[in-house]
Amino acid sequence: MSGQYWFPNMPIPEIMSALSEWGLSVSNEQLLRPSSDFVTGVYAACLEQVTSISPSVLHESVQNAIASLDDPNPDLYAASLSHNFMLYHLTRFANAARIMDFSAKDLYLPDPERTRFILSAFINFVKFAEQCAPFISNLRDQSTTVIEEREHLAQELAALQHKLNTLKAQRAKDEPKCEQLRAENAAITAHLVATKETTQGIVKDIEALKIEKANVILKKENINSDTALLLDNIQRTRARIVQSPERIKRNITTMGTTAIEDKKALSMQEAKARDLQAKITVLTNIEKDVRGCIEQLQTIEKEVQLLEGAQKELADVKDSLDYKTIERSELQMKKERVYRQLANAHEKLERAQRHAEEKRHASQQTIERLQREYERMDIERRDNDKQVEELREEADEIEAKLAEHLKKSEAELDDLLAEYWKLRHETEVYMETLANKLNMSVTAD
């Protein structure tokens, strides 16, 4: 059991003190003889301190689960579901506190020693969570922000997907019309090319006819001028006619011949005039046809403009579709980037949790080592105190003995000094007496 748990066991007074800080009044008797209701309430309070999961929240979840059941008697499952939910969350909480063997027996058949052990683990884990509250709240805020951003991006992606599907459906719906317009465009283009070639030929013919008409008119004017000259000549000739019969006959013959020739020339000119009139009629009809062709060309140009507008709209739709495709790919990349950021955040969270667990483990080991060193130092301090007391007593005894010995030594020293001075005086007297007897001079050193 101790191998699974990183926190030291707490004595009963510390457990009671810690629970009283959370507003839980616990007696010594309840810890020595724990009941199922007592341990369930205390464990639920520890769970609420860390996860904010209260019995009211579990009751709401139980009611939702019961509401989803298709059973005529849903109240039969209320108690079992409530116990199962509480056991599930307490098992997760115990695993987080490094109690891997937590089971329903700890709730319904609690053992006093086991209960104190679990409470020690829960209390220490709650205190550790309170110490790491800013870090945990920061991680929760970051996780909430990432989740909200992911949901927002998912909504935007769904909206864009719906819009893209609408555009695809509209494109598929407009595709037959586009194909029809393409076919009509190709047919109109071919007709325009053929009409243009025909029109060019007709224009060339019209130009040639105009040139020929100008030539005919010029010839007609020449003929008219020649006729006028002939009339003038006739008038002058008549004025010069001699009344000679022979001359008149000759003149008549000549004039007859000239008249015949003039009639022939006139008939030829009239034939030419008729031909020219027919050609003018043909030219008029050709002009009418050209006007009809021009009107058709104008109509075709209008249809071509409409077709170009439709093609432009189709190109705009294609560009919009390409833009939406690019935007969708960008959103997909952004979504993948957000997922990578979320994975990195999870990884950082796991790394932070591992780091926190390692620090907690190291702190726990340091606390246990310091506790052992403190206990050893406490034992050594008590031993040192005893030794100090003994040494103090011995020192007092030694000081007393030393004082007595000093007194004796001082008395003996005084006696010795007195004897020394007495002997010295007697020695000096003896030496002086001896010197006097020996007639020697003695000087004191």
C-alpha positions in Angstrom: 0.0 0.0 0.0 2.8 2.4 0.8 4.5 1.7 -2.4 1.5 3.0 -4.4 1.2 6.2 -2.4 3.5 9.2 -2.3 2.1 11.0 0.7 2.8 10.2 4.3 0.0 8.9 6.5 -1.5 11.6 8.7 -2.4 11.1 12.3 -6.0 11.4 13.4 -5.7 15.0 14.9 -4.2 16.3 11.6 -7.0 14.6 9.6 -9.7 16.2 11.9 -8.0 19.6 11.7 -7.7 19.4 7.8 -11.4 18.4 7.5 -12.5 21.1 9.9 -10.9 23.7 7.6 -13.4 22.7 4.9 -16.4 22.9 7.3 -16.6 19.2 8.0 -17.0 18.3 11.7 -15.4 14.9 12.3 -15.0 13.1 15.6 -12.4 10.7 16.7 -15.0 8.0 17.1 -16.1 8.4 13.4 -12.5 7.9 12.3 -11.9 4.9 14.6 -15.2 3.3 13.6 -16.1 4.7 10.1 -19.5 4.0 8.5 -20.5 3.9 4.9 -22.4 7.2 5.0 -19.6 8.9 6.8 -16.9 7.9 4.4 -19.1 8.7 1.4 -19.8 12.2 2.6 -16.2 12.9 3.5 -14.9 11.5 0.2 -17.5 13.5 -1.7 -16.4 16.7 0.1 -12.7 16.0 -0.9 -13.9 15.4 -4.5 -15.8 18.6 -4.5 -12.7 20.6 -3.3 -10.7 19.6 -6.4 -13.2 18.9 -9.2 -16.2 21.0 -8.1 -18.4 17.9 -8.6 -21.0 18.1 -5.9 -23.8 15.7 -5.1 -26.3 18.1 -6.7 -24.3 17.9 -10.0 -24.3 14.1 -9.8 -28.1 14.1 -9.0 -28.7 16.2 -12.1 -26.6 13.7 -14.2 -28.5 10.8 -12.6 -31.8 12.4 -13.5 -30.7 12.9 -17.1 -29.6 9.3 -17.3 -32.9 8.1 -15.9 -34.8 10.3 -18.4 -33.0 8.6 -21.3 -34.2 5.1 -20.1 -37.3 3.5 -21.7 -38.5 1.9 -18.5 -41.9 2.2 -16.8 -40.2 2.3 -13.3 -37.1 4.5 -13.6 -36.9 5.2 -9.9 -35.6 1.6 -9.4 -32.3 2.7 -11.0 -31.9 6.0 -9.2 -30.0 4.7 -6.1 -27.7 2.4 -8.1 -26.9 5.0 -10.7 -26.1 7.6 -8.0 -23.8 5.1 -6.3 -22.1 4.1 -9.6 -21.6 7.8 -10.6 -20.1 8.6 -7.2 -17.9 5.4 -7.3 -16.7 6.3 -10.8 -15.6 9.9 -9.9 -14.1 8.8 -6.6 -12.1 6.1 -8.3 -10.7 8.6 -10.8 -10.0 11.0 -7.9 -8.3 8.1 -6.0 -6.2 7.2 -9.0 -5.1 10.8 -9.3 -4.1 10.6 -5.6 -2.1 7.4 -6.4 -4.5 5.0 -4.7 -4.8 2.5 -7.5 -6.7 -0.2 -5.6 -9.7 2.0 -4.6 -13.0 0.0 -4.9 -16.6 -0.1 -3.7 -15.5 -1.9 -0.6 -13.8 1.3 0.6 -17.3 3.0 0.5 -19.6 0.3 1.8 -17.3 -1.7 4.1 -14.8 0.8 5.3 -11.8 -0.3 7.3 -10.5 2.2 9.9 -6.8 2.0 9.0 -7.6 1.9 5.3 -10.0 4.9 5.7 -7.4 6.9 7.5 -4.9 6.0 4.8 -7.3 7.1 2.0 -8.2 10.3 3.9 -4.5 11.1 4.3 -4.0 10.7 0.5 -7.1 12.7 -0.4 -6.2 15.5 2.1 -2.7 15.7 0.8 -3.9 15.7 -2.8 -6.4 18.5 -2.1 -3.7 20.6 -0.5 -1.4 19.9 -3.4 -4.2 21.0 -5.8 -4.7 24.1 -3.7 -1.0 24.9 -4.0 -1.2 24.4 -7.8 -4.5 26.2 -8.2 -3.2 29.1 -10.3 -1.4 26.8 -12.7 -4.4 24.4 -13.0 -6.8 27.4 -13.5 -4.6 28.7 -16.2 -4.5 25.4 -18.0 -8.3 25.1 -17.7 -8.7 28.6 -19.1 -6.4 27.7 -22.0 -8.2 24.4 -22.6 -11.6 26.2 -22.5 -10.3 28.9 -25.0 -8.9 26.2 -27.3 -12.2 24.2 -27.1 -14.3 27.3 -27.9 -12.0 28.2 -30.8 -12.2 24.7 -32.1 -16.1 24.8 -31.9 -16.1 28.2 -33.6 -13.9 26.9 -36.4 -16.0 23.8 -36.7 -19.1 26.0 -37.1 -17.3 28.1 -39.7 -16.2 25.0 -41.5 -19.7 23.6 -41.5 -21.1 26.9 -42.9 -18.4 27.0 -45.6 -19.0 23.4 -46.4 -22.7 24.0 -46.7 -22.0 27.1 -48.9 -19.6 25.1 -51.0 -22.2 22.3 -51.4 -24.7 24.9 -52.5 -22.4 26.3 -55.0 -21.6 22.8 -56.3 -25.3 22.1 -56.6 -25.9 25.4 -58.4 -23.0 24.7 -60.7 -24.3 21.1 -61.4 -27.7 22.7 -62.0 -26.3 25.3 -64.4 -24.0 22.9 -66.2 -26.6 21.8 -68.8 -27.5 25.4 -69.5 -23.7 26.2 -69.8 -23.3 23.3 -72.2 -26.3 24.6 -74.2 -24.8 28.1 -74.2 -21.4 26.7 -75.3 -23.1 24.8 -78.2 -25.1 27.9 -79.1 -21.9 30.0 -78.9 -20.1 27.6 -81.2 -23.0 27.5 -83.7 -23.3 31.3 -83.6 -19.5 31.7 -84.0 -19.6 29.3 -87.0 -22.6 31.2 -88.5 -20.8 34.5 -87.9 -17.7 33.3 -89.7 -19.8 32.0 -92.7 -21.9 35.3 -92.7 -18.7 37.3 -92.5 -17.3 35.5 -95.5 -20.5 35.9 -97.4 -20.8 39.6 -96.4 -17.2 40.2 -97.6 -18.1 38.6 -101.0 -21.3 40.7 -101.2 -19.4 43.9 -100.3 -16.8 43.1 -103.0 -19.7 42.6 -105.5 -21.3 45.9 -104.4 -18.1 47.8 -104.8 -17.6 46.2 -108.3 -21.2 47.1 -109.2 -20.7 50.7 -107.9 -17.7 51.0 -110.1 -19.6 49.6 -113.1 -22.5 51.9 -112.4 -20.2 54.9 -112.3 -18.7 53.8 -115.6 -22.2 53.4 -117.1 -23.3 56.8 -115.9 -20.1 58.3 -117.3 -20.8 56.6 -120.7 -24.4 57.9 -120.5 -23.2 61.4 -119.9 -20.7 61.0 -122.8 -23.6 59.8 -125.0 -25.8 62.7 -124.0 -23.0 65.1 -124.7 -22.4 63.4 -128.1 -26.1 63.6 -128.8 -26.1 67.3 -128.0 -23.1 67.8 -130.2 -24.9 65.9 -133.0 -28.0 68.0 -132.6 -25.9 71.1 -132.8 -24.2 69.8 -135.9 -27.7 69.0 -137.4 -28.8 72.5 -136.7 -25.7 74.0 -138.2 -25.9 71.6 -141.1 -29.6 72.5 -141.7 -28.5 76.1 -141.7 -25.9 75.4 -144.3 -28.1 73.3 -146.5 -28.1 74.4 -150.2 -31.3 74.3 -152.1 -29.6 72.1 -154.6 -31.5 68.8 -155.1 -28.6 66.7 -155.6 -26.9 68.1 -152.6 -30.0 67.7 -150.7 -30.3 64.1 -151.8 -26.8 63.5 -150.8 -27.3 65.2 -147.6 -30.5 63.2 -147.1 -28.7 60.0 -147.9 -25.9 61.0 -145.6 -28.3 62.1 -142.9 -30.4 58.9 -143.4 -27.3 56.9 -143.0 -26.3 59.0 -140.0 -29.8 58.7 -138.6 -29.7 54.9 -139.0 -26.4 54.8 -137.3 -27.7 57.2 -134.6 -30.8 55.0 -134.2 -28.6 52.0 -133.9 -26.4 53.8 -131.4 -29.5 55.0 -129.6 -31.0 51.5 -129.4 -27.7 50.2 -128.2 -27.7 53.0 -125.5 -31.2 52.2 -124.6 -30.3 48.5 -124.2 -27.4 49.6 -122.1 -29.7 51.8 -120.1 -32.1 49.0 -119.5 -29.2 46.7 -118.5 -28.0 49.4 -116.2 -31.5 49.8 -114.8 -31.7 46.1 -114.2 -28.3 46.2 -112.5 -29.4 49.2 -110.4 -32.5 47.1 -109.4 -30.2 44.2 -108.5 -28.0 46.6 -106.6 -31.0 47.9 -104.7 -32.0 44.4 -103.8 -28.4 43.7 -102.8 -28.4 46.8 -100.6 -31.6 45.6 -98.9 -30.0 42.2 -98.4 -26.9 43.9 -97.0 -29.0 46.0 -94.7 -30.7 42.7 -93.5 -27.3 41.1 -93.0 -26.1 44.2 -91.1 -29.2 44.0 -88.9 -28.6 40.3 -88.4 -25.0 41.1 -87.6 -26.1 43.6 -85.0 -28.5 41.1 -83.5 -25.7 38.5 -83.5 -23.4 41.1 -81.9 -26.0 41.6 -79.2 -26.3 37.9 -78.6 -22.5 37.6 -78.6 -22.4 40.4 -76.0 -25.0 38.5 -73.9 -23.0 35.3 -74.4 -19.8 37.1 -73.3 -21.6 38.4 -70.3 -22.8 34.8 -69.5 -19.2 33.5 -70.0 -17.9 36.3 -67.8 -20.5 35.4 -65.1 -19.4 31.7 -65.5 -15.8 32.7 -65.1 -16.7 34.8 -62.0 -18.5 31.8 -60.6 -15.5 29.6 -61.4 -13.2 32.2 -59.8 -15.5 32.3 -56.7 -15.5 28.5 -56.6 -11.7 28.5 -56.8 -11.5 31.2 -54.1 -13.8 29.2 -51.9 -11.8 26.1 -52.6 -8.6 27.9 -51.6 -10.4 29.4 -48.5 -11.6 25.9 -47.6 -8.1 24.5 -47.9 -6.8 27.4 -45.8 -9.5 26.7 -43.2 -8.6 23.0 -43.3 -5.0 24.0 -42.7 -6.0 26.3 -39.9 -8.1 23.5 -38.4 -5.2 21.2 -38.6 -3.0 23.9 -37.1 -5.6 24.3 -34.3 -5.6 20.5 -33.8 -1.8 20.5 -33.6 -1.9 23.4 -31.1 -4.5 21.5 -29.1 -2.3 18.4 -29.2 0.7 20.5 -28.2 -1.4 22.0 -25.4 -2.3 18.5 -24.3 1.3 17.4 -24.6 2.4 20.5 -22.6 -0.3 19.7 -20.0 0.8 16.1 -19.7 4.5 17.2 -19.6 3.5 19.8 -16.9 1.6 17.2 -15.0 4.6 14.8 -15.2 6.9 17.6 -14.2 4.5 18.4 -11.3 4.3 14.8 -10.3 8.1 14.5 -10.5 8.5 17.6 -8.4 5.8 16.4 -6.0 7.6 13.0 -5.8 10.9 14.8 -5.3 9.3 17.1 -2.7 7.7 14.1 -1.0 11.0 12.3 -0.9 12.7 15.5 0.3 10.0 15.8 3.0 10.4 12.2 4.0 14.2 12.6 4.1 13.9 15.8 6.1 11.4 14.1 8.3 13.8 11.2 8.9 16.6 13.6 9.4 14.5 15.7 11.8 13.5 12.6 13.7 17.2 11.5 13.8 18.2 15.1 14.8 15.5 15.1 17.4 16.8 11.9 18.9 20.3 13.2 18.7 19.2 16.5 20.2 17.6 14.6 23.1 20.7 12.6 23.5 22.8 15.7 23.3 20.5 17.4 25.8 21.1 14.4 28.1 24.8 14.6 27.5 24.8 18.3 28.0 22.9 17.9 31.3 25.4 15.2 32.4 28.3 17.3 31.3 26.8 20.3 33.0 26.5 18.3 36.2 30.0 17.0 35.8 31.2 20.5 35.1 29.5 21.7 38.2 31.1 19.0 40.2 34.4 19.7 38.6 34.0 23.4 39.2 33.2 22.6 42.9 36.2 20.3 43.1 38.3 22.8 41.3 37.3 25.6 43.7 38.0 23.3 46.7 41.3 22.3 45.1 42.1 25.9 44.4 41.4 26.7 48.0 43.6 23.9 49.2 46.3 24.8 46.6 46.2 28.4 47.7 46.5 27.4 51.3 49.3 25.0 50.6 50.9 27.7 48.3 50.7 30.2 51.2 52.2 27.6 53.5 54.9 26.8 51.0 55.6 30.5 50.4 55.8 31.1 54.1 58.2 28.1 54.5 60.1 29.4 51.4 60.6 32.9 52.9 61.4 31.4 56.3 64.0 29.0 54.7 65.3 31.8 52.6 65.7 34.1 55.6 67.3 31.3 57.6 69.6 30.6 54.6 70.6 34.2 54.3 71.3 34.3 58.1 73.2 31.1 57.8 75.3 32.3 54.9 75.9 35.6 56.5 77.0 33.8 59.7 79.1 31.4 57.7 80.7 34.3 55.8 81.4 36.2 58.9 83.1 33.1 60.4 85.0 32.5 57.2 85.8 36.2 56.7 84.1 36.1 53.2 82.1 38.8 51.5 78.8 37.5 50.2 76.6 39.4 47.9 73.0 38.6 47.3 72.2 37.8 43.6 
